[in-house]
């Protein structure tokens, strides 16, 4: 998708928030909100204080849009995916490439959650006994 977008982008180094909004079909106020939520989205600013988005930021916005709107992740979930991608050097997770969904929770995390749930249920049962 980014290769298609690169071919469609005008030949310029920086884009204003309005131009990015039109290119990505994401409202400017949403882009500003995502900027506050995602550390990977930090466009530099001109001397006037205006944001100047590069191709990298446009790609990041498209990735966030895909995670939040396309794959229906929460913001916290999208942050985790972007952090994992940054640690791996970018690119979608292996599960997305192969087309098979990965587990919602890692196996060891799922076992931990089951143990916590069991402890909470036991505590609740004890409290109801009083």
C-alpha positions in Angstrom: 0.0 0.0 0.0 2.8 2.4 0.8 4.4 1.8 -2.7 1.1 2.8 -4.3 0.8 5.9 -2.1 4.5 6.9 -2.9 3.6 6.8 -6.6 0.6 9.1 -5.9 2.3 11.6 -3.7 3.3 14.9 -5.2 7.0 15.3 -5.6 7.7 17.4 -2.4 9.7 16.8 0.7 7.2 18.0 3.3 3.4 18.0 3.6 1.1 20.2 5.7 -1.4 18.6 8.0 -4.2 19.5 5.5 -2.4 17.8 2.7 -1.8 14.7 4.8 -5.4 14.7 5.8 -6.5 14.7 2.2 -4.0 12.0 1.2 -4.9 9.7 4.1 -8.6 10.5 4.5 -8.0 11.2 8.2 -9.3 14.4 9.7 -6.6 16.9 11.0 -7.9 16.8 14.6 -7.6 12.9 14.5 -4.0 13.2 13.2 -3.2 15.7 16.1 -4.8 13.3 18.6 -2.8 10.3 17.2 0.3 12.4 17.5 -0.3 12.8 21.3 -1.0 9.0 21.6 1.7 7.4 19.4 5.4 8.2 20.1 6.3 7.0 16.6 4.3 9.9 15.1 6.3 13.0 15.8 6.6 15.3 12.8 9.1 18.1 12.9 7.9 21.7 12.9 8.7 24.7 10.8 9.9 27.9 12.5 6.3 29.0 12.3 5.3 26.0 14.4 3.5 24.3 11.5 3.9 20.5 11.3 5.9 19.3 8.3 5.1 15.7 7.6 7.5 13.5 5.7 6.8 10.3 3.8 7.7 8.4 7.0 5.0 10.2 9.0 2.4 9.7 6.2 3.2 5.9 6.2 2.9 5.8 10.0 -0.5 7.5 9.8 -1.7 5.0 7.2 -0.4 2.1 9.4 -2.2 3.5 12.5 -5.4 4.0 10.4 -5.2 0.4 9.2 -4.7 -0.9 12.7 -7.5 1.2 14.3 -10.1 1.2 11.5 -9.2 -1.8 9.4 -8.2 -4.4 12.0 -10.2 -2.8 14.8 -7.4 -2.6 17.3 -7.7 -0.4 20.4 -5.2 2.4 20.7 -3.3 0.4 23.3 -3.2 -2.6 21.0 -2.1 -0.5 18.0 0.7 0.9 20.2 1.9 -2.6 21.1 1.9 -3.6 17.4 3.8 -0.5 16.4 6.3 -1.1 19.2 6.8 -4.7 18.1 7.3 -3.6 14.5 9.9 -1.0 15.6 11.8 -3.6 17.6 11.8 -5.9 14.6 12.8 -3.1 12.2 9.4 -2.3 10.7 6.9 -4.2 8.5 3.7 -6.0 9.4 3.8 -8.9 11.8 4.5 -12.4 10.4 0.9 -13.4 11.0 -0.4 -10.6 8.8 2.0 -11.5 6.0 0.9 -15.1 6.0 -2.8 -14.1 6.3 -3.4 -16.1 9.5 -4.4 -14.2 12.6 -2.1 -14.5 15.6 -3.2 -15.3 19.1 -5.0 -12.5 20.9 -2.9 -13.2 24.0 0.4 -14.9 24.1 0.1 -18.5 25.5 2.1 -17.7 28.7 0.1 -14.5 29.2 -3.1 -16.5 28.8 -2.0 -18.9 31.5 -1.1 -16.0 33.8 -4.5 -14.5 33.2 -6.3 -17.8 34.1 -4.3 -18.0 37.4 -5.3 -14.4 38.3 -8.9 -15.1 37.4 -8.9 -18.2 39.6 -7.4 -16.2 42.5 -10.0 -13.5 42.1 -12.9 -16.0 42.0 -11.5 -17.7 45.1 -11.3 -14.3 46.9 -14.8 -13.4 45.8 -16.1 -16.7 47.1 -14.4 -16.1 50.5 -15.8 -12.6 50.8 -19.3 -13.8 50.1 -19.0 -16.2 52.9 -18.6 -13.5 55.5 
